[in-house]
Amino acid sequence: SLAAAKIGTNDIEEVEPADVDFAEEGESSKQKDVGLSAVQTLAIKSKKPPLEKDEKLVSNGKTVSSLESISRQVAALEANPVTTKSDLDQVKELIHVLTKNFEGELKNESQGDQNRFDLRKGNHQTCINHKNRRFQEHVGDVWRAAAAIDTKADKHKKCRKFQKTLQRLTTQSAKVGDGTWDTLAKADITERTQLCGEISTFDTDKAAYKDAEPANHVSDSCSIDQSVHEESHCLWMTLKKSACTSFDDCIAAVDLNSTKEEIEDRIDNRKDIFQSISKLKCRLRHIHDIYNNSKPVSDNNKTDNCEKTFPNPPEFDLSLTFPNAVPCSGDHDITTGVLYPSTLDAAACASWRQAKYDFSSLHVQVQNCQFDCTIPDDNVNPNPPQPGCLDLDGICEFYTQHWTACGKYSDDAQTKCCACGGGQTPTPEPTPAPTPSDCNTWSYGTKGYCACHGGCTAWDWECNRAVTDQFMLNAQHTKAAYRQWIPQHACNPGQHGCAPCTATADWVCNPDIYVCQPTAA
C-alpha cells in the first residue's frame, strides 16, 4: 500500500506516532507526510483499537508501526465507514425533530384553523338565528307586522262595505221619508219594499265591521281605518327591509365563505409541506439503514422508495360545512315589486290603490291615499348609542345589529340595550370653567374683577410697599405674573363697581368675600 511504500526499514529513535515524519527519496526532510497520522485519526474516529506496542518498528531513530499493522488498519477502514454511532443518532434525532416539531406545528395550525372556523361558524349561525327570530311565525316582529297588515286591511275593507250599505240605507230612507199619501198609501214604491231588506244588510255589515279586529272598535271614518292600514304596511316594509339588510351586513361581516376558502388553501399547503417532510424522513431513514451496516456503503445497491405519496394525517381533514345563508333583501315585495301608499307621489298612490283597494261595487271606492310611506334607504340607527355606553344584558347583541326591533319584544331592551336607548352611560366629567386669558374677560363680581379695572393695590413683600395694578401691568411684568397677584389685591366689588382699599402688610384681601380684613382674621 501507499502507506507501506513510504516507510523505511532502518531503525530510528522512538517517539510518539503523532511526531513521525516520512520523507520520499529526493524530498526535503522538512516535508511531512501525514498519512499515518490521518490513518490513526480515522481509526480513533471509527473507534478501532490502537496499535499494539509489539507492532512498532524502529527506523532512523523514530518509532513507527509495522507495515503489517498499517495494512491491517487501512483494510479495516476501507471495509467499514467512519460514520460513528453519534452521527447515526443525529440522523435519528433529526427524524424525531421533523416528526415532533415540524409535523407537530402543522397539526397545531390545523387545529387552530378548525377553531377559527368554528368560531366564525358560530357567528354565522348567530346571524341566521337573529334573522329567523324576526321572521318566526307568531313571534317575530316582521311576521307580526305582516299579519297586522292583513288584519287592518280586513277592518278597512269591511268599513268600506258598511259605508256603502249605510249610503244605500240613507238614500232609501230619505225617499221613504219624503213619500206622500199617494206614494205610500195608494201605491207601493220600490224603496219602501227594499228598505226592510236594506236594514237587515245594514245590521249585518255593521256587526261584521264592529267584530273585525280590533273588535268593538268603530273609527270616526273609514279614512282613519285606511290610514291605519297603510301605516301598518309601511311599518312592515321598514322592518323587513331593515331585518334583511341587517342580516346581509351580518353575514358579510362574518364572511365565512372567505374564511373557508382561505383555510382550504392552507390545508393544501399543509399537505404539500407534509409530503416534503415525509419524503425527507424517508430518505433519512434510508441513509441511516445504509450506514448502520457492516457492509461497505458503496456495496449497498438498495434504492429508496421515497417519491411515493404518503397518507396525510387525519388532523388535516377539517370539518368546514356550514348552514346556507338565504338572503331576503332581494325579495320582490321590497325591491322591484314594491308597493307603498303616498300622499305626495300620485303614481305610487295609483299603483297602491289598484293593487290593494280593488273592491267590488258593494264597497265605497278609495280615491286617494291617506298615509305617506317613506322607506329609509340606509340601515343606520338614527339614534346611535352614546360613546362609552355599556349593554346590560346578553340580548343586546341582537339589537346592536337589528335596532329596528327595539320595543317589539318583551325583554326590556329599551332599558338594557344601548342600541335601543338604554344601557349604562357613564356620567360625563363636568366641564371646567374657562380660565380668563385677559383682564377684559373677567366679569363683574368674580375674583380679580376689581384688580383688572384699577383702583386696587397689592402689597409687594419684596419691596415692602403697596403697588397698583398699573405697576403690575407694566412692561416689566407679564399678565400671567399679574394674575398670580390677584388673590392678594386689597379690593372688593361695590354696588357700582370697585370699592378700593389700600393694602398694607397687616391687611390683605379675602378673595372669597371681597373685603379687606386683618391678616390675623
Backbone torsions as a table, in degrees:
resi	resn	phi	psi	omega
1	SER	NA	169.0	-179.7
2	LEU	-61.2	-39.9	179.3
3	ALA	-62.4	-40.3	-179.1
4	ALA	-68.8	-35.5	-178.9
5	ALA	-66.9	-24.7	-177.7
6	LYS	-84.0	-9.3	-171.6
7	ILE	-102.3	128.2	176.9
8	GLY	-79.8	172.9	-176.8
9	THR	-107.7	-2.5	179.8
10	ASN	-77.0	151.3	177.5
11	ASP	-71.8	140.9	178.3
12	ILE	-132.2	169.3	-179.6
13	GLU	-67.3	139.2	-177.6
14	GLU	-77.9	123.8	175.9
15	VAL	-136.7	177.2	177.3
16	GLU	-69.5	144.9	-177.3
17	PRO	-56.4	-32.9	-176.4
18	ALA	-67.7	-17.3	-176.8
19	ASP	-99.3	6.6	-174.9
20	VAL	-74.8	134.3	174.0
21	ASP	-108.2	140.8	175.9
22	PHE	-122.5	131.9	-177.3
23	ALA	-126.9	132.8	173.1
24	GLU	-75.2	159.5	177.1
25	GLU	-63.2	135.2	178.5
26	GLY	83.7	-7.3	-179.7
27	GLU	-93.1	160.0	178.1
28	SER	-65.5	141.7	179.4
29	SER	-65.4	-17.5	179.7
30	LYS	-80.7	-15.3	-178.8
31	GLN	-76.6	125.2	-175.1
32	LYS	-102.3	140.2	172.7
33	ASP	-107.4	117.7	-175.3
34	VAL	-92.9	19.4	-177.4
35	GLY	-56.2	-53.2	-178.4
36	LEU	-64.0	-41.0	179.4
37	SER	-60.2	-41.6	179.6
38	ALA	-65.4	-40.9	179.3
39	VAL	-61.5	-44.8	-179.1
40	GLN	-67.3	-36.0	177.3
41	THR	-62.2	-44.7	178.2
42	LEU	-64.3	-36.8	178.9
43	ALA	-64.1	-38.1	178.5
44	ILE	-67.8	-43.5	179.9
45	LYS	-60.9	-38.2	-179.0
46	SER	-85.8	6.8	175.8
47	LYS	59.1	39.2	174.2
48	LYS	-84.5	152.5	-179.4
49	PRO	-65.5	143.5	179.9
50	PRO	-69.7	165.9	178.8
51	LEU	-63.6	140.9	177.6
52	GLU	-78.1	153.3	-179.9
53	LYS	-60.7	-35.6	-175.8
54	ASP	-77.9	2.7	178.7
55	GLU	-101.6	9.2	-179.1
56	LYS	-88.8	144.9	173.5
57	LEU	-118.0	155.4	178.6
58	VAL	-112.7	126.7	-179.1
59	SER	-147.9	127.5	179.1
60	ASN	53.7	36.8	175.4
61	GLY	78.9	9.7	-179.9
62	LYS	-128.0	144.5	-178.5
63	THR	-88.6	131.8	178.3
64	VAL	-137.9	163.9	175.6
65	SER	-77.8	157.4	178.9
66	SER	-69.6	155.8	178.9
67	LEU	-59.3	-37.6	-178.8
68	GLU	-65.6	-38.6	-179.4
69	SER	-66.3	-43.7	-179.8
70	ILE	-64.1	-40.9	179.2
71	SER	-61.3	-41.3	-179.7
72	ARG	-65.7	-39.4	179.3
73	GLN	-66.2	-43.4	179.7
74	VAL	-63.0	-42.0	179.5
75	ALA	-62.3	-39.9	179.4
76	ALA	-65.7	-39.3	179.3
77	LEU	-68.1	-36.7	178.9
78	GLU	-70.1	-31.1	-177.7
79	ALA	-80.4	-26.2	-175.9
80	ASN	-127.1	134.8	178.5
81	PRO	-65.2	155.8	-179.2
82	VAL	-87.3	2.2	177.7
83	THR	-63.3	125.8	-175.2
84	THR	-89.4	170.7	175.9
85	LYS	-62.8	-34.8	177.8
86	SER	-61.9	-39.7	177.9
87	ASP	-63.1	-44.5	179.9
88	LEU	-65.6	-36.2	177.4
89	ASP	-65.1	-33.7	177.5
90	GLN	-65.3	-37.6	176.4
91	VAL	-63.3	-45.0	178.4
92	LYS	-63.3	-38.2	178.6
93	GLU	-64.6	-38.9	178.0
94	LEU	-62.9	-40.5	176.3
95	ILE	-61.8	-41.3	178.8
96	HIS	-63.6	-41.7	179.1
97	VAL	-64.2	-42.8	178.4
98	LEU	-61.2	-38.3	-178.8
99	THR	-73.6	-49.4	-173.9
100	LYS	-76.7	-49.4	-172.5
101	ASN	-86.3	-53.8	-174.5
102	PHE	-70.2	-51.5	177.4
103	GLU	-67.3	-34.7	178.5
104	GLY	-61.8	-39.5	178.4
105	GLU	-65.3	-39.6	176.8
106	LEU	-61.9	-41.6	-179.8
107	LYS	-68.4	-37.7	177.6
108	ASN	-64.6	-42.4	178.2
109	GLU	-65.5	-35.2	177.5
110	SER	-62.9	-44.9	178.6
111	GLN	-65.8	-36.4	177.1
112	GLY	-63.1	-39.7	177.3
113	ASP	-65.5	-38.2	178.3
114	GLN	-64.5	-42.1	179.1
115	ASN	-64.0	-42.3	179.8
116	ARG	-64.1	-41.5	178.8
117	PHE	-65.5	-43.7	-178.8
118	ASP	-61.3	-38.0	178.9
119	LEU	-64.0	-46.9	178.8
120	ARG	-68.0	-33.5	176.6
121	LYS	-62.5	-39.7	176.7
122	GLY	-62.4	-41.6	177.2
123	ASN	-65.6	-39.1	177.0
124	HIS	-60.6	-43.5	179.5
125	GLN	-66.8	-34.5	177.2
126	THR	-62.5	-40.0	176.5
127	CYS	-58.1	-45.0	-179.7
128	ILE	-65.3	-43.0	-178.9
129	ASN	-61.8	-41.7	179.7
130	HIS	-64.7	-41.3	177.5
131	LYS	-64.9	-46.5	-179.2
132	ASN	-60.9	-34.3	178.8
133	ARG	-61.2	-40.3	-176.9
134	ARG	-73.1	-26.1	-178.7
135	PHE	-103.4	3.0	-176.9
136	GLN	-63.3	136.4	-176.5
137	GLU	-61.7	132.6	178.0
138	HIS	69.1	-10.2	-174.9
139	VAL	-118.7	-47.3	-175.2
140	GLY	-64.1	145.4	-178.0
141	ASP	-67.8	-32.6	178.2
142	VAL	-69.8	-42.6	178.3
143	TRP	-63.1	-43.1	-178.6
144	ARG	-66.7	-35.4	177.5
145	ALA	-66.0	-39.5	177.5
146	ALA	-65.3	-41.6	178.7
147	ALA	-64.8	-34.6	179.6
148	ALA	-65.8	-31.4	178.0
149	ILE	-60.7	-47.6	-179.1
150	ASP	-62.4	-40.5	-179.5
151	THR	-64.0	-45.8	-177.6
152	LYS	-73.8	-31.2	175.8
153	ALA	-66.2	-39.2	178.9
154	ASP	-65.7	-40.9	178.5
155	LYS	-61.5	-44.7	-178.6
156	HIS	-65.9	-42.2	-179.5
157	LYS	-63.6	-41.9	179.0
158	LYS	-67.8	-31.2	175.6
159	CYS	-65.1	-42.0	-179.9
160	ARG	-66.8	-34.1	177.2
161	LYS	-70.2	-44.1	177.3
162	PHE	-62.8	-37.8	178.2
163	GLN	-62.1	-40.8	178.7
164	LYS	-66.8	-42.0	178.2
165	THR	-61.3	-41.7	179.0
166	LEU	-62.9	-40.2	179.1
167	GLN	-62.3	-44.1	179.8
168	ARG	-65.5	-42.6	-179.6
169	LEU	-62.9	-41.2	179.9
170	THR	-64.5	-41.2	-179.3
171	THR	-65.0	-47.4	-178.1
172	GLN	-68.2	-38.6	178.8
173	SER	-63.5	-38.5	179.8
174	ALA	-64.6	-39.9	179.7
175	LYS	-67.7	-40.5	178.1
176	VAL	-66.5	-40.5	179.9
177	GLY	-65.4	-28.7	179.6
178	ASP	-87.7	-0.4	-177.3
179	GLY	-66.4	162.1	179.6
180	THR	-117.7	178.5	178.0
181	TRP	-59.6	-38.7	-178.5
182	ASP	-69.6	-40.1	-176.0
183	THR	-80.6	-20.1	-176.9
184	LEU	-110.5	-36.7	-177.2
185	ALA	-90.5	-45.9	-177.8
186	LYS	-82.3	-25.4	-179.1
187	ALA	-128.3	177.1	-179.7
188	ASP	-131.1	93.0	-175.7
189	ILE	-70.2	154.3	-176.8
190	THR	-60.0	-43.8	-176.6
191	GLU	-58.6	-35.2	-179.2
192	ARG	-67.5	-42.5	-179.2
193	THR	-69.6	-27.9	-179.9
194	GLN	-84.1	-17.7	-172.4
195	LEU	-63.3	-41.0	-178.6
196	CYS	-64.0	-43.3	178.1
197	GLY	-65.1	-35.3	179.7
198	GLU	-69.0	-35.0	177.2
199	ILE	-64.5	-40.1	178.5
200	SER	-63.7	-42.9	177.4
201	THR	-63.8	-39.9	178.9
202	PHE	-59.7	-46.5	-179.7
203	ASP	-62.2	-41.1	-179.3
204	THR	-65.5	-47.8	-178.4
205	ASP	-67.7	-35.0	178.2
206	LYS	-65.4	-43.2	179.6
207	ALA	-64.8	-39.7	179.8
208	ALA	-62.9	-42.7	178.8
209	TYR	-65.9	-44.3	-176.4
210	LYS	-68.0	-34.1	-178.4
211	ASP	-79.7	-17.4	179.8
212	ALA	-65.7	147.7	-179.5
213	GLU	-66.8	135.9	-4.0
214	PRO	-73.7	127.5	-173.9
215	ALA	-62.6	148.4	177.5
216	ASN	63.0	19.6	177.4
217	HIS	-112.2	124.3	177.7
218	VAL	-120.7	117.6	-179.0
219	SER	-75.2	165.3	177.9
220	ASP	-68.9	-25.4	177.7
221	SER	-159.8	162.4	177.4
222	CYS	-69.7	-22.3	177.3
223	SER	-62.8	-33.7	177.9
224	ILE	-67.5	-44.4	177.4
225	ASP	-62.8	-35.7	177.6
226	GLN	-64.9	-43.3	179.8
227	SER	-62.9	-41.6	178.7
228	VAL	-62.8	-41.0	178.2
229	HIS	-63.0	-46.8	-177.7
230	GLU	-66.2	-38.4	177.6
231	GLU	-65.1	-38.1	179.1
232	SER	-65.4	-36.9	177.1
233	HIS	-65.2	-41.7	178.8
234	CYS	-64.0	-41.0	178.0
235	LEU	-62.1	-44.4	179.0
236	TRP	-59.6	-44.5	179.7
237	MET	-61.1	-43.0	179.8
238	THR	-62.4	-45.2	-178.4
239	LEU	-66.4	-44.0	-178.1
240	LYS	-66.7	-46.3	179.8
241	LYS	-61.5	-41.5	179.2
242	SER	-65.5	-44.2	-179.2
243	ALA	-62.6	-42.1	-179.1
244	CYS	-69.0	-39.9	178.7
245	THR	-67.0	-41.3	177.7
246	SER	-62.6	-38.8	177.4
247	PHE	-62.9	-46.4	178.3
248	ASP	-59.7	-44.4	-179.5
249	ASP	-62.5	-40.1	-179.7
250	CYS	-64.7	-47.3	-179.7
251	ILE	-63.1	-40.8	179.6
252	ALA	-65.7	-38.2	-179.9
253	ALA	-66.4	-40.8	177.6
254	VAL	-68.7	-43.6	176.1
255	ASP	52.0	54.3	-176.8
256	LEU	-67.6	-31.5	178.8
257	ASN	-60.7	-45.5	179.3
258	SER	-65.0	-38.9	177.9
259	THR	-61.9	-42.7	179.3
260	LYS	-62.8	-45.7	179.6
261	GLU	-61.7	-41.2	178.9
262	GLU	-62.7	-45.1	-178.8
263	ILE	-66.9	-37.8	177.7
264	GLU	-61.4	-39.0	175.5
265	ASP	-64.4	-40.0	179.3
266	ARG	-66.5	-36.0	176.8
267	ILE	-62.6	-45.2	178.3
268	ASP	-59.8	-43.3	179.1
269	ASN	-63.2	-42.1	179.8
270	ARG	-61.0	-43.0	-179.2
271	LYS	-65.0	-38.7	177.1
272	ASP	-64.1	-44.2	179.5
273	ILE	-64.4	-40.6	179.3
274	PHE	-61.8	-38.6	177.6
275	GLN	-63.5	-40.3	178.0
276	SER	-63.4	-43.9	179.0
277	ILE	-63.8	-42.6	-179.0
278	SER	-63.3	-40.9	178.4
279	LYS	-66.4	-39.5	178.5
280	LEU	-65.1	-43.3	177.2
281	LYS	-62.5	-39.3	179.1
282	CYS	-61.2	-43.1	-178.6
283	ARG	-71.7	-35.0	176.8
284	LEU	-65.2	-39.5	176.5
285	ARG	-64.0	-39.3	178.8
286	HIS	-61.6	-45.0	178.9
287	ILE	-65.1	-41.6	179.7
288	HIS	-60.4	-44.4	-178.3
289	ASP	-64.8	-37.5	-179.3
290	ILE	-68.6	-45.9	-175.6
291	TYR	-80.2	-19.1	176.2
292	ASN	-90.6	60.6	-171.1
293	ASN	-152.3	146.7	179.5
294	SER	-76.2	-18.9	179.6
295	LYS	-74.4	151.3	173.3
296	PRO	-58.8	142.0	-177.5
297	VAL	-58.2	-41.3	-175.5
298	SER	-69.5	-16.0	178.7
299	ASP	-84.5	-5.8	-177.0
300	ASN	-88.1	118.6	-179.3
301	ASN	-108.4	18.2	179.5
302	LYS	-75.8	130.2	178.8
303	THR	-101.7	155.4	179.6
304	ASP	-86.0	166.1	177.6
305	ASN	-125.4	52.7	-169.8
306	CYS	-99.7	2.6	178.1
307	GLU	-90.3	0.3	179.4
308	LYS	-72.3	167.1	176.1
309	THR	-89.9	125.0	-177.7
310	PHE	-91.5	145.5	179.2
311	PRO	-65.2	132.1	179.9
312	ASN	-75.6	149.1	178.7
313	PRO	-62.5	145.8	178.6
314	PRO	-62.9	-20.4	179.4
315	GLU	-63.8	-19.2	-179.3
316	PHE	-80.9	-14.4	-178.2
317	ASP	-88.3	92.6	-175.5
318	LEU	-89.7	155.0	175.9
319	SER	-94.2	108.6	-174.4
320	LEU	-119.8	26.6	177.3
321	THR	-84.7	150.8	177.5
322	PHE	-156.2	156.4	-177.6
323	PRO	-67.1	145.2	179.9
324	ASN	-73.1	136.0	178.3
325	ALA	-95.6	111.5	-178.2
326	VAL	-93.3	110.1	-178.7
327	PRO	-74.8	159.9	177.3
328	CYS	-130.1	-0.9	-177.4
329	SER	-68.1	-16.4	178.3
330	GLY	-98.1	10.4	-179.3
331	ASP	-59.2	144.5	-175.0
332	HIS	-59.8	-37.0	-173.8
333	ASP	-74.3	-9.3	175.6
334	ILE	-123.1	11.0	178.2
335	THR	-127.3	-105.6	-173.9
336	THR	-68.5	-28.4	-178.5
337	GLY	-100.9	21.7	-175.0
338	VAL	-67.9	136.1	175.0
339	LEU	-126.5	136.4	-179.9
340	TYR	-155.1	148.0	177.4
341	PRO	-76.7	150.4	178.7
342	SER	-153.5	135.7	174.7
343	THR	-91.5	-5.8	-177.0
344	LEU	-110.6	-31.2	-178.1
345	ASP	-103.5	103.6	-175.8
346	ALA	-64.0	-38.5	-179.3
347	ALA	-66.1	-43.0	178.9
348	ALA	-64.0	-39.4	179.4
349	CYS	-65.9	-40.8	179.9
350	ALA	-63.6	-42.8	178.4
351	SER	-63.7	-39.8	179.6
352	TRP	-64.1	-48.3	-177.6
353	ARG	-64.9	-37.8	179.8
354	GLN	-65.6	-36.2	-177.8
355	ALA	-81.6	-34.7	-171.0
356	LYS	-105.0	-21.3	-173.6
357	TYR	-123.5	40.5	178.0
358	ASP	-83.8	70.3	-174.7
359	PHE	-85.8	161.1	176.0
360	SER	-78.4	178.4	-179.8
361	SER	-69.5	-9.9	178.0
362	LEU	-80.3	-1.6	-178.6
363	HIS	-118.6	153.5	169.0
364	VAL	-71.9	129.9	-177.3
365	GLN	-79.7	142.5	-178.9
366	VAL	-85.2	128.6	-175.1
367	GLN	-104.2	-15.9	-178.0
368	ASN	-156.0	174.1	178.3
369	CYS	-96.3	148.6	-178.1
370	GLN	-107.0	-11.2	-175.8
371	PHE	-136.8	137.1	178.7
372	ASP	-98.3	110.8	-175.0
373	CYS	-91.9	125.8	177.7
374	THR	-123.6	116.0	-179.9
375	ILE	-97.5	122.2	179.2
376	PRO	-59.3	138.6	178.1
377	ASP	-78.4	-27.8	-178.6
378	ASP	-108.6	179.7	-178.7
379	ASN	-125.5	46.8	-176.2
380	VAL	-104.1	129.7	179.3
381	ASN	-61.7	118.4	-179.0
382	PRO	-68.8	-16.9	178.0
383	ASN	-124.2	72.8	-176.5
384	PRO	-64.7	154.5	179.4
385	PRO	-61.3	149.9	176.6
386	GLN	-70.4	147.9	178.6
387	PRO	-55.9	134.2	178.4
388	GLY	85.7	1.0	-179.0
389	CYS	-66.5	139.2	-178.8
390	LEU	-116.5	127.1	174.9
391	ASP	-68.7	148.8	-175.7
392	LEU	-110.4	5.0	-177.9
393	ASP	-156.4	153.3	179.3
394	GLY	-65.9	-20.3	179.5
395	ILE	-65.9	-17.1	-173.4
396	CYS	-69.9	-20.2	176.5
397	GLU	-58.3	-38.4	179.3
398	PHE	-64.3	-44.0	-174.8
399	TYR	-76.9	-22.5	176.7
400	THR	-59.4	-38.7	178.3
401	GLN	-90.4	-35.1	-175.1
402	HIS	-114.9	64.4	-175.4
403	TRP	-68.1	-21.3	178.7
404	THR	-71.5	-10.2	177.7
405	ALA	-88.4	-1.2	179.9
406	CYS	-57.9	131.7	178.6
407	GLY	82.2	0.4	-177.9
408	LYS	-95.6	-3.1	-178.7
409	TYR	-132.6	156.9	-178.6
410	SER	-89.2	67.8	-178.9
411	ASP	-132.9	9.0	176.6
412	ASP	59.7	33.5	-178.1
413	ALA	-63.9	-30.2	-178.2
414	GLN	-68.9	-13.4	174.8
415	THR	-100.7	-33.9	-172.1
416	LYS	-92.8	-25.8	-167.5
417	CYS	-113.4	134.6	-178.5
418	CYS	-63.7	-38.1	-178.7
419	ALA	-64.5	-20.7	-178.8
420	CYS	-102.8	10.3	179.7
421	GLY	92.3	3.8	179.4
422	GLY	-107.6	-141.4	-178.0
423	GLY	80.6	-174.0	-179.1
424	GLN	-112.4	117.2	-180.0
425	THR	-105.4	124.3	180.0
426	PRO	-59.2	142.7	176.8
427	THR	-70.4	122.9	-177.9
428	PRO	-66.5	146.3	177.1
429	GLU	-65.3	139.6	179.3
430	PRO	-62.2	141.0	179.8
431	THR	-76.2	119.9	-178.8
432	PRO	-66.5	148.9	177.9
433	ALA	-66.0	139.3	-178.9
434	PRO	-66.0	143.0	177.2
435	THR	-84.8	121.8	-179.1
436	PRO	-58.8	140.4	-179.4
437	SER	-105.1	-7.9	-179.0
438	ASP	-151.8	156.8	-178.5
439	CYS	-59.2	-34.2	-176.9
440	ASN	-66.4	-16.1	-178.9
441	THR	-90.4	-4.2	178.9
442	TRP	-83.0	119.7	-177.1
443	SER	-86.2	160.8	-179.3
444	TYR	-62.4	137.1	177.4
445	GLY	91.8	-3.1	178.3
446	THR	-102.6	161.4	-178.7
447	LYS	-61.0	131.3	177.6
448	GLY	97.6	-9.4	-177.7
449	TYR	-59.3	-49.7	-176.3
450	CYS	-64.3	-40.3	-177.5
451	ALA	-64.8	-31.4	-178.7
452	CYS	-78.0	-23.0	-173.6
453	HIS	-110.4	20.6	171.2
454	GLY	86.7	171.2	176.2
455	GLY	78.5	10.2	-178.4
456	CYS	-124.6	155.3	177.4
457	THR	-129.1	159.7	174.8
458	ALA	-131.2	154.7	-178.6
459	TRP	-92.1	120.1	179.4
460	ASP	-89.5	106.2	-175.8
461	TRP	-72.1	-24.5	178.2
462	GLU	-74.0	-44.3	179.6
463	CYS	-88.2	-12.0	179.7
464	ASN	59.9	48.2	179.0
465	ARG	-158.0	163.8	176.8
466	ALA	-80.5	139.3	178.5
467	VAL	-127.4	152.8	-178.5
468	THR	-95.5	169.4	178.5
469	ASP	-64.2	-31.8	179.8
470	GLN	-64.9	-35.9	176.4
471	PHE	-62.3	-40.4	-177.3
472	MET	-72.5	-21.3	-177.9
473	LEU	-96.7	5.2	-177.3
474	ASN	-76.0	-179.9	-171.6
475	ALA	-65.5	-18.1	-177.9
476	GLN	-80.2	-11.7	-176.4
477	HIS	-129.9	145.2	177.9
478	THR	-89.1	161.3	177.5
479	LYS	-64.8	-32.2	178.8
480	ALA	-62.8	-43.8	178.3
481	ALA	-65.7	-37.5	179.6
482	TYR	-62.4	-43.0	-177.8
483	ARG	-65.4	-24.4	176.1
484	GLN	-69.6	-20.0	-179.3
485	TRP	-87.7	-14.6	-171.2
486	ILE	-55.0	-45.6	-179.0
487	PRO	-60.8	-18.6	-179.1
488	GLN	-93.6	-2.9	-177.9
489	HIS	-70.7	137.5	-177.5
490	ALA	-92.5	82.7	177.3
491	CYS	-161.7	161.5	176.1
492	ASN	-145.8	151.4	-178.9
493	PRO	-73.3	132.9	176.1
494	GLY	-99.6	-170.7	-176.1
495	GLN	-64.9	-36.9	-177.9
496	HIS	-115.0	21.9	179.2
497	GLY	141.8	-137.0	-177.0
498	CYS	-92.8	145.9	171.0
499	ALA	-114.1	88.6	-171.0
500	PRO	-70.9	154.6	170.2
501	CYS	-144.9	160.4	-175.5
502	THR	-96.4	128.8	-179.9
503	ALA	-76.0	144.2	173.8
504	THR	-131.0	175.9	178.8
505	ALA	-66.5	-21.4	-178.1
506	ASP	-102.0	-8.1	-177.4
507	TRP	-125.6	131.7	177.0
508	VAL	-133.2	167.6	-179.3
509	CYS	-92.6	128.4	172.5
510	ASN	-84.1	109.3	-173.0
511	PRO	-68.4	-14.5	-179.2
512	ASP	-83.4	-32.0	-177.2
513	ILE	-118.0	-1.0	173.3
514	TYR	57.3	41.2	175.9
515	VAL	-132.4	151.6	175.5
516	CYS	-83.5	138.6	-178.5
517	GLN	-152.0	158.7	178.9
518	PRO	-59.2	147.9	-179.9
519	THR	-62.0	-29.3	-179.1
520	ALA	-64.5	-29.6	-179.7
521	ALA	-72.7	NA	NA
